[in-house]
Amino acid sequence: MLKKANSKSQKQAKVKKKARKKLKTIANRLVRELKRKLRAESLVKQQEKLEIYERVLKQKKDDKDKIYSLHELEVGCIAKGKEHKKYEFGSKVAFAVGQKSNVIKAAVSFKGNPNDNQTVEKTIAQQEKLTGARPKTAYVDRGIKSQPVGATEVIALSNGKGKTEAEKAKLRKGFRRRAGIEPIIGHVKSDCGMERNYLKGEVGDQINAILAASAFNFRSWMRKAIERIIFVINYLQILRRYWSQKPLEAI
C-alpha cells in the first residue's frame, strides 16, 4: 500500500489516491485508539507526541510549516530545481570559500528553508569571527540580491548592463570563481558526511556542517602535504642517482 501511495506513475492516480486515503484512515484510527486506551498519566506524558501526530494527519499539500519528520520537527523541504532530484529534506547550509583557495572559511546551518538573502549576514559574520578579517566583496548566486551587508559588498550574477569592459572582466572572473564552490559542496556532502546527519536538533545540524567543512579542509591539507613529501622524496632519489654515477675526486 505504501509503495502504491508513493508511486510516481500518472496512470495509477486513482490507485494512489485510494492508498493514501487508506493509510490516513489507519493512522487516524490508531491515534483515536491510543487516546481511548491510554491511562490518564500516560496520556499526559504522550500528549505532545499525539498532538504532533494529529497535526501531521491534518496538514495538506499547500500548508506552510509542514512536518516532514516525526523525530526531527526542524526538517524542511528544500527545492533544488534539478530534474533528477527535485527536493531535499533537511536544513539549509551556507558556505563561504576564499577567492584564491578552496579552503572553507564559514559553514552555517539554518533551520528549515529560509530565503537565501537571510543567510548572507550570518555567513559573513562567521567568516569574520573565524578568520579575523571581513571580506570586502562577496560573489553569490542568483537567489541573493546585490546589496551591501555591513562593510561587505554582495554582488549577484547579472548581465553586466551599464558596466565597462574592465568591470565586466572583473565580474566574470569573480563569478567563475563563485562557480567553483558547487563541486566543493558536492564533495562535502558525498565524501565528508554532510549528506546524512545523525546528530539531533538544530545544534546537531550546525555541528555536522562544521565537522564536514573541517573534514574537507583537512583532506585538502593532507593532500598538499603528501604531494610535498612525494616531491622531496623524488628529489632526494634524483640526487642519490646523480652522486652515485659521479666519480669521487681524489683528496
ZADO-1210 file (C-alpha; in nm, 4 decimals, padded with zeros to 6 digits):
<atoms>
<atom x="00.0000" y="00.0000" z="00.0000" code="MET" pos="1"/>
<atom x="00.2810" y="00.2435" z="00.0896" code="LEU" pos="2"/>
<atom x="00.4584" y="00.1644" z="-00.2398" code="LYS" pos="3"/>
<atom x="00.1413" y="00.2446" z="-00.4345" code="LYS" pos="4"/>
<atom x="00.0873" y="00.5697" z="-00.2407" code="ALA" pos="5"/>
<atom x="00.4396" y="00.6904" z="-00.3266" code="ASN" pos="6"/>
<atom x="00.4288" y="00.5790" z="-00.6899" code="SER" pos="7"/>
<atom x="00.5204" y="00.8449" z="-00.9497" code="LYS" pos="8"/>
<atom x="00.3137" y="00.6877" z="-01.2246" code="SER" pos="9"/>
<atom x="00.0347" y="00.9156" z="-01.3526" code="GLN" pos="10"/>
<atom x="-00.1628" y="00.6176" z="-01.4837" code="LYS" pos="11"/>
<atom x="-00.2360" y="00.4979" z="-01.1306" code="GLN" pos="12"/>
<atom x="-00.3717" y="00.8271" z="-00.9951" code="ALA" pos="13"/>
<atom x="-00.6886" y="00.6663" z="-00.8585" code="LYS" pos="14"/>
<atom x="-00.4905" y="00.3831" z="-00.7003" code="VAL" pos="15"/>
<atom x="-00.2519" y="00.6331" z="-00.5355" code="LYS" pos="16"/>
<atom x="-00.5371" y="00.8421" z="-00.4004" code="LYS" pos="17"/>
<atom x="-00.7120" y="00.5359" z="-00.2606" code="LYS" pos="18"/>
<atom x="-00.3926" y="00.4038" z="-00.0987" code="ALA" pos="19"/>
<atom x="-00.3154" y="00.7381" z="00.0678" code="ARG" pos="20"/>
<atom x="-00.6701" y="00.7685" z="00.1955" code="LYS" pos="21"/>
<atom x="-00.6474" y="00.4193" z="00.3424" code="LYS" pos="22"/>
<atom x="-00.3164" y="00.4963" z="00.5164" code="LEU" pos="23"/>
<atom x="-00.4609" y="00.8158" z="00.6604" code="LYS" pos="24"/>
<atom x="-00.7667" y="00.6277" z="00.7862" code="THR" pos="25"/>
<atom x="-00.5499" y="00.3657" z="00.9580" code="ILE" pos="26"/>
<atom x="-00.3333" y="00.6348" z="01.1199" code="ALA" pos="27"/>
<atom x="-00.6365" y="00.8307" z="01.2480" code="ASN" pos="28"/>
<atom x="-00.7816" y="00.5098" z="01.3890" code="ARG" pos="29"/>
<atom x="-00.4571" y="00.4313" z="01.5740" code="LEU" pos="30"/>
<atom x="-00.4382" y="00.7827" z="01.7253" code="VAL" pos="31"/>
<atom x="-00.8020" y="00.7632" z="01.8469" code="ARG" pos="32"/>
<atom x="-00.7379" y="00.4181" z="01.9894" code="GLU" pos="33"/>
<atom x="-00.4301" y="00.5408" z="02.1787" code="LEU" pos="34"/>
<atom x="-00.6263" y="00.8303" z="02.3261" code="LYS" pos="35"/>
<atom x="-00.9044" y="00.5961" z="02.4334" code="ARG" pos="36"/>
<atom x="-00.6930" y="00.3167" z="02.5843" code="LYS" pos="37"/>
<atom x="-00.4020" y="00.5047" z="02.7452" code="LEU" pos="38"/>
<atom x="-00.4214" y="00.5747" z="03.1174" code="ARG" pos="39"/>
<atom x="-00.4557" y="00.9326" z="03.2362" code="ALA" pos="40"/>
<atom x="-00.0908" y="00.9541" z="03.3474" code="GLU" pos="41"/>
<atom x="00.0420" y="00.8080" z="03.0219" code="SER" pos="42"/>
<atom x="-00.1918" y="01.0293" z="02.8204" code="LEU" pos="43"/>
<atom x="-00.0474" y="01.3411" z="02.9849" code="VAL" pos="44"/>
<atom x="00.3104" y="01.2237" z="02.9117" code="LYS" pos="45"/>
<atom x="00.2346" y="01.1417" z="02.5491" code="GLN" pos="46"/>
<atom x="00.0130" y="01.4440" z="02.4824" code="GLN" pos="47"/>
<atom x="00.2839" y="01.6329" z="02.2910" code="GLU" pos="48"/>
<atom x="00.3526" y="01.3394" z="02.0591" code="LYS" pos="49"/>
<atom x="-00.0174" y="01.2831" z="01.9985" code="LEU" pos="50"/>
<atom x="-00.0592" y="01.6490" z="01.9025" code="GLU" pos="51"/>
<atom x="00.2247" y="01.6101" z="01.6502" code="ILE" pos="52"/>
<atom x="00.0555" y="01.3015" z="01.5004" code="TYR" pos="53"/>
<atom x="-00.2755" y="01.4866" z="01.4714" code="GLU" pos="54"/>
<atom x="-00.1043" y="01.7849" z="01.3103" code="ARG" pos="55"/>
<atom x="00.0607" y="01.5568" z="01.0534" code="VAL" pos="56"/>
<atom x="-00.2724" y="01.3924" z="00.9693" code="LEU" pos="57"/>
<atom x="-00.4494" y="01.7288" z="00.9298" code="LYS" pos="58"/>
<atom x="-00.1831" y="01.9045" z="00.7204" code="GLN" pos="59"/>
<atom x="-00.2464" y="01.9472" z="00.3479" code="LYS" pos="60"/>
<atom x="-00.0263" y="01.9809" z="00.0424" code="LYS" pos="61"/>
<atom x="-00.0335" y="02.3624" z="00.0274" code="ASP" pos="62"/>
<atom x="00.0060" y="02.4254" z="00.4018" code="ASP" pos="63"/>
<atom x="00.3074" y="02.6149" z="00.5371" code="LYS" pos="64"/>
<atom x="00.5410" y="02.4934" z="00.8134" code="ASP" pos="65"/>
<atom x="00.4550" y="02.1312" z="00.7459" code="LYS" pos="66"/>
<atom x="00.6095" y="01.8442" z="00.9424" code="ILE" pos="67"/>
<atom x="00.8256" y="01.6166" z="00.7255" code="TYR" pos="68"/>
<atom x="00.9868" y="01.4088" z="01.0005" code="SER" pos="69"/>
<atom x="00.8333" y="01.2880" z="01.3267" code="LEU" pos="70"/>
<atom x="01.1670" y="01.2639" z="01.5110" code="HIS" pos="71"/>
<atom x="01.3110" y="01.5914" z="01.3698" code="GLU" pos="72"/>
<atom x="01.0470" y="01.8620" z="01.3512" code="LEU" pos="73"/>
<atom x="01.3021" y="02.1168" z="01.2212" code="GLU" pos="74"/>
<atom x="01.3393" y="01.9339" z="00.8888" code="VAL" pos="75"/>
<atom x="01.2386" y="02.1476" z="00.5917" code="GLY" pos="76"/>
<atom x="01.1702" y="02.0803" z="00.2245" code="CYS" pos="77"/>
<atom x="01.4321" y="02.2459" z="00.0014" code="ILE" pos="78"/>
<atom x="01.3617" y="02.2742" z="-00.3714" code="ALA" pos="79"/>
<atom x="01.6749" y="02.2020" z="-00.5781" code="LYS" pos="80"/>
<atom x="01.5312" y="02.2683" z="-00.9230" code="GLY" pos="81"/>
<atom x="01.7046" y="01.9659" z="-01.0763" code="LYS" pos="82"/>
<atom x="01.5256" y="01.7033" z="-01.2798" code="GLU" pos="83"/>
<atom x="01.6920" y="01.4004" z="-01.1181" code="HIS" pos="84"/>
<atom x="01.6391" y="01.5304" z="-00.7625" code="LYS" pos="85"/>
<atom x="01.3754" y="01.7992" z="-00.7298" code="LYS" pos="86"/>
<atom x="01.3684" y="01.8217" z="-00.3491" code="TYR" pos="87"/>
<atom x="01.5881" y="01.7609" z="-00.0473" code="GLU" pos="88"/>
<atom x="01.4740" y="01.7259" z="00.3124" code="PHE" pos="89"/>
<atom x="01.6857" y="01.8686" z="00.5910" code="GLY" pos="90"/>
<atom x="01.8318" y="02.2065" z="00.6807" code="SER" pos="91"/>
<atom x="01.9938" y="02.4651" z="00.4549" code="LYS" pos="92"/>
<atom x="02.3714" y="02.5173" z="00.4901" code="VAL" pos="93"/>
<atom x="02.5664" y="02.8156" z="00.3562" code="ALA" pos="94"/>
<atom x="02.9402" y="02.8019" z="00.2751" code="PHE" pos="95"/>
<atom x="03.1998" y="03.0726" z="00.2261" code="ALA" pos="96"/>
<atom x="03.5166" y="02.9910" z="00.0282" code="VAL" pos="97"/>
<atom x="03.8227" y="03.2089" z="-00.0276" code="GLY" pos="98"/>
<atom x="03.8883" y="03.3803" z="-00.3592" code="GLN" pos="99"/>
<atom x="04.2299" y="03.2191" z="-00.4111" code="LYS" pos="100"/>
<atom x="04.1910" y="02.8867" z="-00.2291" code="SER" pos="101"/>
<atom x="03.9377" y="02.6095" z="-00.1785" code="ASN" pos="102"/>
<atom x="03.9513" y="02.6403" z="00.1997" code="VAL" pos="103"/>
<atom x="03.6030" y="02.6620" z="00.3520" code="ILE" pos="104"/>
<atom x="03.6075" y="02.9682" z="00.5772" code="LYS" pos="105"/>
<atom x="03.2489" y="02.9525" z="00.7042" code="ALA" pos="106"/>
<atom x="02.9759" y="02.6877" z="00.7318" code="ALA" pos="107"/>
<atom x="02.6426" y="02.7945" z="00.8804" code="VAL" pos="108"/>
<atom x="02.3339" y="02.5764" z="00.9194" code="SER" pos="109"/>
<atom x="01.9874" y="02.7349" z="00.9159" code="PHE" pos="110"/>
<atom x="01.6594" y="02.5998" z="01.0454" code="LYS" pos="111"/>
<atom x="01.4281" y="02.4792" z="00.7707" code="GLY" pos="112"/>
<atom x="01.4408" y="02.6582" z="00.4373" code="ASN" pos="113"/>
<atom x="01.4914" y="03.0358" z="00.4866" code="PRO" pos="114"/>
<atom x="01.5285" y="03.2786" z="00.1989" code="ASN" pos="115"/>
<atom x="01.8835" y="03.2952" z="00.0624" code="ASP" pos="116"/>
<atom x="01.9031" y="03.6676" z="00.1421" code="ASN" pos="117"/>
<atom x="01.8688" y="03.5840" z="00.5119" code="GLN" pos="118"/>
<atom x="02.1768" y="03.3582" z="00.5062" code="THR" pos="119"/>
<atom x="02.4373" y="03.6091" z="00.3852" code="VAL" pos="120"/>
<atom x="02.4841" y="03.8170" z="00.7006" code="GLU" pos="121"/>
<atom x="02.5364" y="03.5203" z="00.9343" code="LYS" pos="122"/>
<atom x="02.7756" y="03.3519" z="00.6918" code="THR" pos="123"/>
<atom x="02.9916" y="03.6627" z="00.6570" code="ILE" pos="124"/>
<atom x="02.9809" y="03.7163" z="01.0347" code="ALA" pos="125"/>
<atom x="03.1075" y="03.3614" z="01.0975" code="GLN" pos="126"/>
<atom x="03.3869" y="03.4043" z="00.8440" code="GLN" pos="127"/>
<atom x="03.4937" y="03.7260" z="01.0167" code="GLU" pos="128"/>
<atom x="03.4840" y="03.5531" z="01.3544" code="LYS" pos="129"/>
<atom x="03.6929" y="03.2549" z="01.2405" code="LEU" pos="130"/>
<atom x="03.9468" y="03.4322" z="01.0192" code="THR" pos="131"/>
<atom x="03.9613" y="03.7725" z="01.1869" code="GLY" pos="132"/>
<atom x="03.9028" y="03.9523" z="00.8551" code="ALA" pos="133"/>
<atom x="03.5810" y="04.0608" z="00.6887" code="ARG" pos="134"/>
<atom x="03.5643" y="04.0185" z="00.3100" code="PRO" pos="135"/>
<atom x="03.5300" y="04.3360" z="00.1051" code="LYS" pos="136"/>
<atom x="03.3387" y="04.1627" z="-00.1747" code="THR" pos="137"/>
<atom x="03.1204" y="03.8510" z="-00.1785" code="ALA" pos="138"/>
<atom x="03.0058" y="03.6858" z="-00.5031" code="TYR" pos="139"/>
<atom x="02.6756" y="03.4999" z="-00.4663" code="VAL" pos="140"/>
<atom x="02.4283" y="03.3190" z="-00.6917" code="ASP" pos="141"/>
<atom x="02.1071" y="03.4486" z="-00.8467" code="ARG" pos="142"/>
<atom x="01.8950" y="03.3688" z="-00.5412" code="GLY" pos="143"/>
<atom x="02.0550" y="03.6576" z="-00.3468" code="ILE" pos="144"/>
<atom x="02.0190" y="04.0268" z="-00.4238" code="LYS" pos="145"/>
<atom x="02.3138" y="04.2587" z="-00.4807" code="SER" pos="146"/>
<atom x="02.3309" y="04.4722" z="-00.1701" code="GLN" pos="147"/>
<atom x="02.5804" y="04.5984" z="00.0895" code="PRO" pos="148"/>
<atom x="02.5945" y="04.3886" z="00.4073" code="VAL" pos="149"/>
<atom x="02.7868" y="04.5953" z="00.6553" code="GLY" pos="150"/>
<atom x="03.1290" y="04.6651" z="00.5061" code="ALA" pos="151"/>
<atom x="03.0907" y="04.3823" z="00.2518" code="THR" pos="152"/>
<atom x="02.9609" y="04.4427" z="-00.0994" code="GLU" pos="153"/>
<atom x="02.7428" y="04.1478" z="-00.2033" code="VAL" pos="154"/>
<atom x="02.7374" y="04.1021" z="-00.5819" code="ILE" pos="155"/>
<atom x="02.4865" y="03.8716" z="-00.7516" code="ALA" pos="156"/>
<atom x="02.5090" y="03.7345" z="-01.1045" code="LEU" pos="157"/>
<atom x="02.3787" y="03.9823" z="-01.3653" code="SER" pos="158"/>
<atom x="02.4053" y="04.0604" z="-01.7363" code="ASN" pos="159"/>
<atom x="02.6598" y="04.3405" z="-01.6771" code="GLY" pos="160"/>
<atom x="02.4422" y="04.6105" z="-01.8293" code="LYS" pos="161"/>
<atom x="02.5937" y="04.9577" z="-01.7850" code="GLY" pos="162"/>
<atom x="02.9392" y="04.8215" z="-01.6961" code="LYS" pos="163"/>
<atom x="03.2650" y="04.8906" z="-01.8761" code="THR" pos="164"/>
<atom x="03.4648" y="04.6085" z="-02.0335" code="GLU" pos="165"/>
<atom x="03.7156" y="04.6156" z="-01.7453" code="ALA" pos="166"/>
<atom x="03.4346" y="04.5921" z="-01.4890" code="GLU" pos="167"/>
<atom x="03.2729" y="04.3077" z="-01.6845" code="LYS" pos="168"/>
<atom x="03.6031" y="04.1187" z="-01.6930" code="ALA" pos="169"/>
<atom x="03.6438" y="04.1606" z="-01.3183" code="LYS" pos="170"/>
<atom x="03.2876" y="04.0395" z="-01.2544" code="LEU" pos="171"/>
<atom x="03.3384" y="03.7473" z="-01.4928" code="ARG" pos="172"/>
<atom x="03.6489" y="03.6405" z="-01.3032" code="LYS" pos="173"/>
<atom x="03.4677" y="03.6633" z="-00.9705" code="GLY" pos="174"/>
<atom x="03.1672" y="03.4624" z="-01.0844" code="PHE" pos="175"/>
<atom x="03.3839" y="03.1954" z="-01.2424" code="ARG" pos="176"/>
<atom x="03.5440" y="03.1587" z="-00.9023" code="ARG" pos="177"/>
<atom x="03.1949" y="03.1511" z="-00.7468" code="ARG" pos="178"/>
<atom x="03.1004" y="02.8594" z="-00.9744" code="ALA" pos="179"/>
<atom x="03.3906" y="02.6624" z="-00.8239" code="GLY" pos="180"/>
<atom x="03.2045" y="02.6304" z="-00.4928" code="ILE" pos="181"/>
<atom x="02.9479" y="02.3918" z="-00.6438" code="GLU" pos="182"/>
<atom x="03.1822" y="02.0878" z="-00.6697" code="PRO" pos="183"/>
<atom x="03.3123" y="02.1725" z="-00.3209" code="ILE" pos="184"/>
<atom x="02.9587" y="02.1429" z="-00.1837" code="ILE" pos="185"/>
<atom x="02.9201" y="01.8106" z="-00.3666" code="GLY" pos="186"/>
<atom x="03.2412" y="01.6715" z="-00.2147" code="HIS" pos="187"/>
<atom x="03.1467" y="01.7916" z="00.1339" code="VAL" pos="188"/>
<atom x="02.8139" y="01.6100" z="00.1019" code="LYS" pos="189"/>
<atom x="02.9326" y="01.2849" z="-00.0529" code="SER" pos="190"/>
<atom x="03.2862" y="01.2486" z="00.0878" code="ASP" pos="191"/>
<atom x="03.2745" y="01.4281" z="00.4239" code="CYS" pos="192"/>
<atom x="02.9430" y="01.3114" z="00.5691" code="GLY" pos="193"/>
<atom x="02.7179" y="01.6163" z="00.5365" code="MET" pos="194"/>
<atom x="02.4617" y="01.4390" z="00.3187" code="GLU" pos="195"/>
<atom x="02.3170" y="01.2489" z="00.6163" code="ARG" pos="196"/>
<atom x="02.3175" y="01.3898" z="00.9684" code="ASN" pos="197"/>
<atom x="02.2973" y="01.1569" z="01.2684" code="TYR" pos="198"/>
<atom x="02.3056" y="01.4372" z="01.5307" code="LEU" pos="199"/>
<atom x="01.9815" y="01.5620" z="01.6832" code="LYS" pos="200"/>
<atom x="01.8288" y="01.9082" z="01.6723" code="GLY" pos="201"/>
<atom x="01.9421" y="02.2424" z="01.5352" code="GLU" pos="202"/>
<atom x="02.2652" y="02.2226" z="01.7347" code="VAL" pos="203"/>
<atom x="02.3357" y="01.8835" z="01.5777" code="GLY" pos="204"/>
<atom x="02.2812" y="02.0304" z="01.2301" code="ASP" pos="205"/>
<atom x="02.5314" y="02.3077" z="01.2975" code="GLN" pos="206"/>
<atom x="02.7876" y="02.0666" z="01.4474" code="ILE" pos="207"/>
<atom x="02.7521" y="01.8327" z="01.1483" code="ASN" pos="208"/>
<atom x="02.8035" y="02.1191" z="00.8998" code="ALA" pos="209"/>
<atom x="03.1166" y="02.2436" z="01.0817" code="ILE" pos="210"/>
<atom x="03.2622" y="01.8929" z="01.1120" code="LEU" pos="211"/>
<atom x="03.2009" y="01.8222" z="00.7427" code="ALA" pos="212"/>
<atom x="03.3660" y="02.1515" z="00.6384" code="ALA" pos="213"/>
<atom x="03.6607" y="02.0825" z="00.8730" code="SER" pos="214"/>
<atom x="03.6997" y="01.7344" z="00.7234" code="ALA" pos="215"/>
<atom x="03.7103" y="01.8822" z="00.3729" code="PHE" pos="216"/>
<atom x="03.9769" y="02.1353" z="00.4763" code="ASN" pos="217"/>
<atom x="04.1790" y="01.8623" z="00.6491" code="PHE" pos="218"/>
<atom x="04.1618" y="01.6402" z="00.3391" code="ARG" pos="219"/>
<atom x="04.2875" y="01.9280" z="00.1239" code="SER" pos="220"/>
<atom x="04.5716" y="01.9985" z="00.3673" code="TRP" pos="221"/>
<atom x="04.6699" y="01.6297" z="00.3820" code="MET" pos="222"/>
<atom x="04.6669" y="01.6073" z="00.0020" code="ARG" pos="223"/>
<atom x="04.9031" y="01.9047" z="-00.0272" code="LYS" pos="224"/>
<atom x="05.1276" y="01.7703" z="00.2490" code="ALA" pos="225"/>
<atom x="05.1537" y="01.4292" z="00.0785" code="ILE" pos="226"/>
<atom x="05.2318" y="01.5958" z="-00.2553" code="GLU" pos="227"/>
<atom x="05.5157" y="01.7907" z="-00.0942" code="ARG" pos="228"/>
<atom x="05.6530" y="01.4801" z="00.0773" code="ILE" pos="229"/>
<atom x="05.6472" y="01.2877" z="-00.2520" code="ILE" pos="230"/>
<atom x="05.8233" y="01.5787" z="-00.4237" code="PHE" pos="231"/>
<atom x="06.1008" y="01.5796" z="-00.1590" code="VAL" pos="232"/>
<atom x="06.1426" y="01.2007" z="-00.1841" code="ILE" pos="233"/>
<atom x="06.1660" y="01.2146" z="-00.5644" code="ASN" pos="234"/>
<atom x="06.4194" y="01.4997" z="-00.5429" code="TYR" pos="235"/>
<atom x="06.6350" y="01.3043" z="-00.2966" code="LEU" pos="236"/>
<atom x="06.6247" y="00.9971" z="-00.5216" code="GLN" pos="237"/>
<atom x="06.7412" y="01.2080" z="-00.8180" code="ILE" pos="238"/>
<atom x="07.0282" y="01.3456" z="-00.6086" code="LEU" pos="239"/>
<atom x="07.1250" y="00.9958" z="-00.4966" code="ARG" pos="240"/>
<atom x="07.1379" y="00.8702" z="-00.8555" code="ARG" pos="241"/>
<atom x="07.3401" y="01.1744" z="-00.9613" code="TYR" pos="242"/>
<atom x="07.6022" y="01.1379" z="-00.6874" code="TRP" pos="243"/>
<atom x="07.6222" y="00.7589" z="-00.7289" code="SER" pos="244"/>
<atom x="07.7158" y="00.7993" z="-01.1005" code="GLN" pos="245"/>
<atom x="07.9647" y="01.0828" z="-01.0423" code="LYS" pos="246"/>
<atom x="08.3206" y="00.9525" z="-00.9718" code="PRO" pos="247"/>
<atom x="08.4745" y="01.0546" z="-00.6406" code="LEU" pos="248"/>
<atom x="08.7507" y="01.3147" z="-00.6721" code="GLU" pos="249"/>
<atom x="09.0852" y="01.2415" z="-00.5226" code="ALA" pos="250"/>
<atom x="09.1541" y="01.4228" z="-00.1983" code="ILE" pos="251"/>
</atoms>
